[in-house]
Amino acid sequence: MSASDRPAAAVLPVQPPATPTAAPAAVGERSASARVWPLPALLLGVVAGTAVQLQQPQLFGGAAYAAALAVALVVGAGVWLRRRRAPALAMQGALLLASAVLVWALCGLRALAFTAQALPAELEGQDLQVTGVVAAMVQARDDGVRFRLAVQSARLDERDVRVPPLVDLGWYAQGRGDAVQPPPALRPGQRWQLTARLKAPHGALNPQGFDYELWLWEQGVQATGYVRQASAAAPPRLLEQGWQYPVEQLRQHVRDAILAGLPASGSADDVRQRAAGVVAALVTGDQRAIERGDWDVFRATGVAHLMSISGLHITMFAWLAVAVVGALWRRSRRLCLWLPAPTAALAGGVLLAGAYALFSGWGVPAQRTVCMLAVVSLLRIAGLRWPWPQVWLLACAAVLLVDPWALLQPGFWLSFVAVGVLFATDARGADAPRAWHWRLLALLREQATITLALAPLTLLLFGQVSVVGLVANLLAIPWVTLVVTPLAFAGVVWAPLWAAAAWCVQLLLVVLQWLAGWPGAQLHLALAPLVLGMAAVAGALLLVARLPWGWRALGLPLLLPALWWQQQRPPPGQFDLLALDVGQGQAVLVRTAGHSLMYDAGPRFGASSDAGQQLLVPLLRAQGERLDLLVLSHGDADHTGGAAAVLAQQPQARALGTLAPDHPVQQLRAVQPCVAGQRWHWDGVRFDVLHPPAPLADAPPVRSTNAGSCVLRITAVDIDGQPGRAALLTGDIERAQEQALVDGGVPLAVDLLLVPHHGSKTSSSAAFLNAARPAVALVQAGYRNRFGHPAPAVVQRYRERGIALVATPGCGAAQWSSASGALRCTRAQRRRYWHHRLDE
């Protein structure tokens, strides 16, 4: 997700007095409104039809969409022909319905055409000989590079095969230590012939989690994979350095020049290098150049929208371009006679803003902004002065016609709600004071209005809002927009200016880090249901509306339910369990009436990325959870990779597990050893540690291995004190440990089993399954993981015993309740047609 779509984007800047978007939104004239009266219904239909289509769990056939398209056109034409005789209200309703059906059908046909290019299932995991051109700026990773390839041809076993036209590939370094061999220096425009293994786009799907598959869908990518090198039949071969994708070539050249021209001193926390990453992001749109710690500061202070090519930068650039083009155009009498200067200025401003957005990577936020600027400028050039709600709705519909799936992006709602609020609360008119102090007060008022109006929307979308965002944005908006960004772009012409821009960024980082350190700088609340969230948004809009204070006060009762809402918890004596979709790793959240436990913390994805930071911490915040205990079954990276992030966000949580004394987590918080016989009760629910056994006095402590995995049994207890349904969390124990549990006579019969070792063939022995006899078994594993989990022989053993085996690749996060014994899959609950479907 782009930074402009993240929580910090909620605090948006005010419009400059002469932006190209401000003038067309002036008060409309009745004559103009009368001439375009059908337009609001048509535009509302565009939004409604798009919204309905994006809720489909699967697409209909082409014939159904074609029939709907024909019906919509016939109805629309009939309504238009009878426009002078039919009642106005009935006509507008019919036009709205026809427009909605039309857009619904067009969007469906676009989606069908796109899915027709998907990767055939029989080609997944095959060694394909692919020829293609590097189509985008290459992204460096800890273990290699990631790049986008425009495929020209593909072959399998000497025959041509069809693969998607655009794929994302990883090219990993080979070898270890001093013998490591990095991938070649890839650049856009290069034409390569290589061997690649592809798979369908498949991402983790958790409650309130980021939809990676939707993001790839919007990018036009329908397959991911990696380059095969040592074991490939033919080694990768560079065919030519072509001229294709010149903009991407220039972007990468500028980014690399910025990072090379502002070298680090060698420390990971080097402020100069961190500033260089911000400068590179501002010039080229490469948000990955900014370090994770700096993103945390930007989000905490509400200024993350300034650190990428967002709508603000493009709008300000367009405003400057309009002024410059207009001034230059007026210097030529011949040009003014050919085309009026205001018209030329608006057209030139939009074209230059489009070029700026193209150079910055043509991201979705940039596309939205350019589309909106183009619509508003065209209205002004045509001499149409419509009421601002109509202009606002036209821009919104235009964006959705270009990119229907933008409706699901948080940045879409933040941007358009902010613009609507500014239009609706604009108190400046022709007679408004022009003195500088009045303008300053107006800017302060508008920024405060935006901050208050968007706070509930930000909480609804992200469960967090920056309390210091108003102060931070008042300082950062003019500094970044008027000082840092111009210097950064001027550095393309004269490189020493990049150093000046980096120095300005360093000053800003000092101030923002100080603001982020304030107590309560960021507010985190549990995500309220949609109805309560929408009521809170309406309440905030009512508070900032230009109405008497008596009416504004009615917004407070609408705000409070969303602010006080807490997720429903299990009743006393019962518990629920959420097995998260973390890829090839393990993480389970267990909740009782008043306590919470996390069993394992997922894998590490790279040196600066892990499941804790990307998945677990956002989930805990969204659900308002305060962990009492973090259990780490053993020290493998796929079980402890996210522990540091979880412990940092949950300082009150204790840690229990089987970790070696020198394990990195031990340096963060003392981990109490996990030993069989440990037992505790929370809210009537019983927790028993079944493994590992206590070490003998003269034996070394259990090391961080699969054999030492902490096995936890959780048992519900009814009101009569009788045991109810139970779950068994097993870590990575293998056949020997399973047999020891069976021979030890410990209670193993459960209703839910977390499959040992992700379904490895070394676990899930027949004797263990006969003793456990679960109704449901959960496998936490990655899609098409390199270990082959769950192993076919293991799957067969579960099927022979009638045990329902559910794996996270097909289920997403699995939710289970001891009260009902029912299992719910997130993929089934949130299914949309762009999601990858697996036949279990």
N, C-alpha and C positions, 0 to 999 in steps of 0.2 A: 504494500500500500504506500502510495506517495505521501510525503510529509504534509502536503496541503489537504489531505483527507484525514489527518490524524486529529486528536483532541485539540491540539494547540491552534488549529485553523479556526476555532470558534471565535477568536478575537480578531475581527477583520478591521481593516483600516477604513477611515472615512474617505469619501471621494473628494478629490481636489475641486476647487470652485469651478474649474473649466474643463472637467473631464468630458470626453466625447459621449459618455453615458448619461451625463447629468441633464444636458439641454433637452433631449427628446422626451425626457420624463416630466416635463413641465405640465402644468395644469392643462387638461385637454379642452377642446372647444366642442360645443354641442353638435355643431354641424358635422364635424369629423366623426364624432361618435355615431351619429345617425347613419352616416354613409357606410360604416363598417359594423353595423349591429350584429350580423351573423358571426363575426370573427370570434368573440369570446366563447360562444358555444363550440365552434370548431376547435379552438385551442384547448379548451377543457377536455374535449373528446380525445385529443392527442395524448394528453397526460393520463386520462382514465384508461384508454386502450392500451397504452404502454404498461401501466401499473398492473392491469389484469393479466396481460400476456406474460409478464415476468414472474407471476405466481404459479405458472403451470409446472407440475412435476414432470411432465413429458410432453413432447410436441405431438400435434395431430398430423395427419397426412397432408400432402400438398393439395389434394382435391378439396379437403375441408376448408383450407385457407383460401383457395381460389374461389370457392363458392361464396364464402363470407365476403371476399373482396368484391365480387360481382353484385351481391345484394346491397352492400354499402353504397356502391356507386349508383345503383338504380334508385335507392331510397333518397340519396343526396340530390340526385338530379330531379326527382319528382318533387321534393320539398322546395327546391329552388324555383322550379317552374310555377309552383302554386304560392309563391312567397307573398303575392299581393292579396290573396283571398283567405289564406289560413290565419288563425290567431297567432300572434307573435310568440306567445309562450310555447304553444304546441310546436311551432316551427323550430324554435331554438332547441327544444328537447329532442326533436327528431334529428336535427343537424348534429347535436352532441352525440346521440347514439350512433348515427351513421359514421361520424368521424372516428369514434372510438372503435367501431368494428373494422373500419378501414385500416387504421393504424395497427390494431391487433393482428389483422391478417398479414399486413406487410412485414411486421416484425417477425411473425412466425415463419413466413417464407424466407426471410433473411437467415433465420436460425437454421432452417432445414438445409438451405444451400451450404451453410458453413459446416454443419455436421456431416454432410455428404463427403467432405474432404478428410474425415477423421482417419486415424491410423487403424487399419484392419487388425483385429485381435490376433490373427495367426502370425503377424510380423513382430509382435512384441517379443523382446529378448533374442531376436535373431541377429546374426552378424550381417549387416547390410552394407553394401558398397555404395556410398552416397557421394554425389558431386553437387557442390553448391557454393554460394557466395556468402561471406560474412556480411550480415545485413545491419548490424548495429554496433555501437561502441562496446568493446570487450570489457568485461568486469573481472578484475583480479580477485582471487579468493586465497584463503590460507593454503589450500592444497592444490592450486592450479588456477584455471580461468574458466569463466562461464561466458558463452557467446551464443548469438542467434544466427541461424543458418537458413538462408533462402535456398531451398532444395531445387535443383535443376533436373536431377535424375537419380534413380536408386535401382540397385540390382541385388537379387538374391539367387545364388546358385546359377549364375550366368543367364538369368531371365529378368526382364524389367518388371518392377513392382511399383505400385502407387503408394506414396507416403504423403503426409501433409506438406503443403508448400512452405510452411514456416515451422522450425523446430528449435528448441533450446537445448544446447549441448554443454556438457562439462568436459574439459580436457585436463586431466589430473597429472601431477608430477609423478615421475617414476623413480623408484629406488628409495633408499633411506640414508639418513645421516649425511656424511660428506659426499656420498655418491648419488645424491638426489639429482634427477635430471628434470628441469622445469619444462613446461610445454613451450613451443615456439612463440615468437612475438606475433600474435594475431592482430590484424588490422581490418577495419571494414573495407570492402571491395575486393579482398583476396578471394580467389577461387581455389577451393581445395577438393581433393579427392581423398576420401578417408573411409574407414570402417567404423560404423556406429551401431550401438544397440539402443533401440527406442522403446518407449512405453507410453501408454496413454497418460494424459495429465491426471495426476491423482494427488490430492493434498489432504492434510488432516482436517477433520470436520468435528468440531466440538461446540457445545452450547456457547453462544455469544462469541465464537471464534472467527478469525479471519478466513474468508472464503478464497483460498488460493486458486481453485479451479475457475471461479468466476473471473479472477484477475487475469489468468492466462487466456480465458475466452475473449476478454476485452482486448488483449494484446494480439489476438489472432494466432496464438500458438496452440497447436493441437497434438504435440508430442514433445516429450523430453527424453534425455538420454545422455550417453557419454561416448567419448571416442575410445576405440579399442586400438592398442598400440603393439605391445610385445607379442601378444598371441594372435594378432590379426594376420590374415593370409597376405594382405598387401599393406605395407606401412603407409601412413598419411603422406600425401604428396601435394605440395603447393604448385598449382598449375599456372597461375598468373596473378599479378597485382593489377586488378582492373580499375576502371574509372567509375564503376557503379557505386552508389551511395556516397556521393561526394560530401554531403552535409555530415554524415556520420564520421567520415574520415577526418574532416576538419574538427569536429567536436573532440574526437579522441586525441588528435594532435594538440589541441589547446589544453585539454585536461592534463595530459602527460607533461606538457611544458610548464604548467602551473605547479604541479607536484614536484617536478624536477628542479624548478627555479626557487622553490622554498623548501630546502631540504631540512630534515629533522636532525637533531643532535644525537639520536640513537635511543632516546627514552620514549616509551609508549605514551607517556603523558606530556610530551613536548608540546608546549602551547603554540609554537610557531607552525609545527606540522598540522596541528589540529585546525589552526586558522587557515592553512593552505587548503585543507579539505573543504571548509566552508566556502572559500573563494572559488574553488573548482565547481562546487555545487551551484553557486550563484551564476556562474558563466555558462556552464554546459548542462546543468540539470542533473548531474550525477550525484544523487543523494547518498550513494554508498561511500562516497569520499569522506563523509562526515562520520566521526567516531560515535560509537554507541553511547558513551558517557555524555557527549555533547548533546546528542538527541534527547537524552533524559533531562538535561538542563533546559533545553529549548521547550520541551513539552511542559515541564513543571512551571515555567514562566509564561507559557502561552504564546510563544513567538516562533514556533516551528514553521508556521506558514510563511515566514519571511526567509527561511533558509533554503528554499527551493524556488524553482521558477513557478510561481503561483499566479493566480489572477491579479493580485496586487501589482506584481512587477510588470506584467504585460499591459495592464491598464495604465500604469504610470508611464510606461514606454510609449504607449499609443498617444497619451496626452502630450508628451514631449514631441513625438513625431508630428502630430497635428500642428503644433506651434511652429516647428522648424519648417515643415513643408509649406505651411501657409505664408510664413515670412519670406521664404525664397521665391515662392510662386508670385507674390505681389511685386517682386522686383522686375518682372517681365510683363509689359503691357500686352504683347502678343499672346502670351499664355493666358492671361486673364480674359482676353476677348474670346479665346477658344473655349475656356472652361473657367467658371468663377473660382476664385481662390478658396472660399469656404468649402466648396465641393471637392476641389483637388486636395485640400488639407485633410478632409475626412477620409477620402479614398486612400490617399498616401499613408495616413496614420494606420488604417486597418491593414493595408498591405505590409507595411513595415512591422507592425505588431505580429502579423502572421509569420513573417520571416524570422522574427525573434523567437517565436514559439517553436518554429521548425528547427532552429539551431539548438534550442534547449531540449530537444528530444521529442517534441510533439506529444507530450503526455496528455492524459485525459483532462486534468484541470486546465492546461493550456488550450486544448481544443474547445472546451466550454467557453473560456473567456473570449477567444477569437470569434467564435460563433456569435456570442452575445454582442460584442462590439460591432460586428458586421451588420447584424439585424438593426441595432439602434441607429447606426450611421446611415443605413439605407433609408430608414424612416425619415431621418432629418434631411437627407438629400432630396427625397421625394416631396418634402414640404408637409409631411403629415405630423400633426401634433396631437397625439392621442393621450388619453388619461394614463397616468403611470401604471395602474393595475393592468391595463391592456398591453402596454409596452413590456411590462415585466412578464406577463403570461406568454406573449409572443416570443420573447427571448428563451423562455423556459421550453416552450414547444419546439423551437428551432433546434435547441441542443438535443432534445430527445429524438427528433427525427434523424439527426446525424448519428447519435449514439444512444439507443434506447436503454442500454444496460447502465448508463450513467445514473439512472434513477435509483439504483441500489448503492451508490457511493455516498458515504457521509459528506464528502466535500460538496456534492451537488446541493444537498439540503442546507448545509452551512452557508454556502455562497448565495443561493437564491433567497433564503430567509433573511440574510443580512442585508442584501440589496433592497428587498421589499420593506424591511424595517426602516432603512434610511429614507426611502421614498416617502413612506407613510408618515414619518415623524419629522420630515424636513420643515423647519420653521423659517428658513431663509427665503425671502422674496425679493422683489425688485426694490422695495423700500428698506431692506434690512441694512443696519449700520455697516459701514465698510472699514471702520477703524480697526487697527491691528488687534487691539485687545478684545473687541467684539468677535473677531474671527477666531481668536484663540479660545475664547469661551465656547464658541460654536463647535470647534473641534473637540474640546473636552467633553461637551455634552453628547456629541455624536458617538464618541468612543465609549463613554459610559453607557449610552443607550444600547449599543451593540453588545457590550459585555454582559449587561443584564438580560437582554432579550435572548441571547444565544446560550446562556448558562444552562437552562433546563434542557435545551436541545443537545448540548454537548454531553450532559449527564445521561440523557436517554441513549445517545449513540455510543458513548465510551465509558460511562460510569465515573467520570472524573472531570474536573474543571480547575483551571488555574485561578487561585484567589488573588495572586499578585499580577494577573494578566493585564489589568488596566494600566497599572504603573509601568510594567515592562514594555507594553506596546507603545505607550506614549513616548518612551525613550527610544525604543528600537525601531519603530516604523520610520521616522525621519532619518535616523542614523543609517539604517541599512538601505533605505530606498534612495536617499539623496546623497549619501556619501560613499558607502561601501560598494554598492552595486555599480554606480558610474565608474569608480576607480577600477573595479574588477574588469569591467568591459573595456575600459581604456587601455588596460594592460595588454589586450590583444594586439594593439598598435604599438605600444611601448612597454615592454615587459617589466621594467622597474616599478611601474605603478601597481603591479601585483603585490609587491612588498608593502606598499603603502596601504593597500586594501587589507592585507593580512594584519598589519599593525592596528588598523581600526577594528578589525574583528577581535583581536586580542583584548582591546579595551572593553568592547561590548561583553565578551565572555566573563571578564572580571566582575562587571556589574550584574550580569545575569546569574552568575554563581552565587553572588551575595544575596540576591533576591530569592533564589531557589532554596537557600539555607534558612530562610525565615520559618519559624514554626507555623505549620498549617498553610504553607505556600500553595499546596495542592490539595483539593478536596476530593476524596474518593467515597462514592456511595454505591450501594447495590443497584443494579439495573432494574428499574421498575417495569412492570408490564406495559405494553404499547399503549393501552387506553389511559393509564395514569400518566405515562410520559407525555402523550399528546395533550392531556389536560394541563400539565405543567407548562408546556410550551405555550398553550393558549393563555394561561395565566400570566406568563412573562410578557407576552405581546400586549396583553391588556394593561399591564403595569406601565409600559413605556408609550402607550398610545396617547395621542393628543386629545384627551378627554378630561372632564372634571375629576378631581381626586376621589370623589365618592364612587365613581364608576371604576377607576383604577384599582381601588382597594378590593374590589371583587376578585381580582387576580390572585390574591393571597390564598384564599381557600382552595384554589385550583392547584397551587404550587405544593402545598404541604403534604398531601398523600404520597406524591412521588418521592419527596425528600425523606419521609419517615418509613417508606416501604421496606420490608425485610422478607427474604425468601422463606416460604413455608418449610418448617423442619419436621422431621419424623416425630411421632408421639413418643412419650416415655416407654422404654422397653423395646423400641424398634430402631432400626437404622436403615439408611440408604447408602448405596455405593455407586460411584461414577468411575468407570474404567475409561480413562481418557485416551483419545487417539493421538499418540505421540510418535508414530512411526515405529522404528525398530527399537523399542525400549519399553519401559513400564512406569506407570503412574496411576494411582488409584486414590480417589477422595472418598473418605468414609465419614458420614455425619450421623450424630445422634440428636436427641432433643436439644442439647445444650453444648455439645462438644464436636470438634472436627479433628480428623487425622488424615495425613497424607502418607500413603504407602509408596515409597520410591518417588523419584523426581525426574524421570525421563532421561533421554540421551543428550549428549553434547553434539551439536551439529558442526561446530568449527571453533576456532580460537576465540571468536567474539560472538558466538551464537549458541544458544542451548534451549532446551524445552522449557526450562524454568522462566527465562526471560520472555520467550515468544508465546508460550501457551499457558503455563501454570499460573504465573503471577497475574496476567490479565483475567483469567478465569476466577481466581480467588477474589480479586477486586470486584469483578462483575457480580459475584454472588454474595459479596459482603462477608466472606469467611475469615475468621480468626483461628488459625490452627493452634491446637493445644500440643500436638505431637507430630513430628516428622519421623517416620520409620524408614530407614535405608536398609533394605534386605542384605545387601553386600556391596562391595566397592567397585563393581564394574561400571564403566562410564555410561552404559545405556540405562543404568538405574540411579546414578548419582550426578549425571551431567547437569541437571537443573537445580541441584541442592543449594548452591551458593546464592542464586537469585531468590529462591523461596525463603531461605533463612534471612536474607537481607530485608525482604519485604514483610516477614513475620518474625520480628525480634522476640516476641514472647514465646514462641514455640520451642519445646524441648526436642532433643534429637535422640533417637534410639536406633541401634543397628549393629551390624557386624562389619566393622571397618578396621583396617590395620592402623596402628598408632601413627604411621607417617602419611596417612591419607590426607589429601588437601582439605577435606571438609572438617577434619579434626582441628585444623588451624583456625577455622571460623567459629566453631562452637563445639564444646565438649560433647562427644557422642557416647551415651551410656551403652555398655555392651548389651546385646540382645541374647538372653539365655533362656532355655526351656524352663518352664515353671513360673515365669513371671505372669502375673495376672492382675487385672484391674477392672472396675466397673464404672461405666459412664451412663448415667440416666437409666439405669436398669439393664443396660446392654453389657454383656460379658466379653472380655478380651483375654485370650490365652495365647502365650507364646509356646509353640510346640517344638521348635528347633532353632538353633543348634543346642546340643547338650552342654552343660557346664564343663569346662576343661579340667582335667585332673591337676592336682597341685604341682606335680613335677612335669607336666606337659606344657608345651608352648601354647599361647592363646590361639584361638581359631583365627586363621588369616582371612583376608578378603577374597574368598573364592566362592564358586558356585556351591560347594559342599557346605559352606558355613552360612547359607542364606537363612535369614530370619523368617520363620513360618508363623503366621498369625491366624488364629481362628476367632471369628466374631460370631456371637450367638445372641439372638434376640430372646427376650424373656417376657412372657405374658403376664397379665395382672395377677394370676394365681401363682406366679413364681416358676411356672413350667417352661423349659427351654422351647424356643420356637425355631424359626428358620435360621440357618447358619451359612457363613461364607468362609472359605479357606483361601488365604493369600500365601503363595508358596515360593515366590522369588525364582531362583534358578536351580533349585534342588534337582538332583539327578536320581538315577535308578537306585543307587546304594542308599541314599538318604530316604527315599520313598520306602524302601524295604525296612529301614530302621524304624520309621514311624509306624509301619504296619506291625512289625514285631514288638514294638514297645507298647502296644495296646492303647495308644492315645485315641481319643474320639476323633475319627476322620470323616464320619458320615456328615455330609453337608448338602445344601441345596444349590449353592453356587461355588464353583471352583475356578480360581485363576490358574489357568493351565501352566504347569511348571516349565520353566526355561523356554517360554514362547512357543511351545510345541516342538521342541527338539526331539530327535529320535532317541536321544539318551535319557529321556524322561517319560512320564505318563505310562509307567509300567502297568501290566495287567493286574497285578496284585494290588497296586495302589488304587487304581480305578475301581476295582471290586470293593475295596474298603470305603472309598469316598462316596460312590454312587450318587454323584450330583445330578440334578435335573438339567442344569445349564453349566457349560464350561466356556470361559472367555479366554481368547488368545489375543494378546497385545503384540502385534508384529507389524513390520513395514510392508507396504505393497511391493510385491516382487522382490523381496529382500534377498540378499546374496547367500543367506544361510538356508534358504528353502523352508523357512518356518511358516506354518506348521508342516511337519514332514508327512508325506502321504500315509506311511505306516501308522503314525499317531492318529491321524484323522480317521483311519479305518478302525482303530481300537475304540474310539469314542462312538462311532456309528454302530459297531457291533453291540454295544451296551445300551443303545437307545438314548445316548446323552446328546442333547442339542449343543452343537459346537458353533460358537459365534466368534468371528474374527474381526478386529477393528478395521481392516481395509474395506470390508463390505458393509460394516455396521457404523463406522465412525465411533464416537464416544458411546459407550453402553451404560445405560442407567438401570439399576436394579433396586427394588425395595423389598425389605424383609417382611413388611406388612402384607403385601399382595403376592410376592414372588414373581411379579411380572418384570419382563425385560423390555426396554425400549431402546431402539437404535436411532441415533441422531440423524443418520443419513436417510432413514425412512421418514422422520418427522420434518426434516428441512429439505427434502428432495426437490431439486429443480432440474430442468432438462439439460443444463450444462454440466451437471455432476456426472462423474464416471460411475457407471453401474457395473456391479459384479454379480455373477450368478453363484450364489453360495452352494 
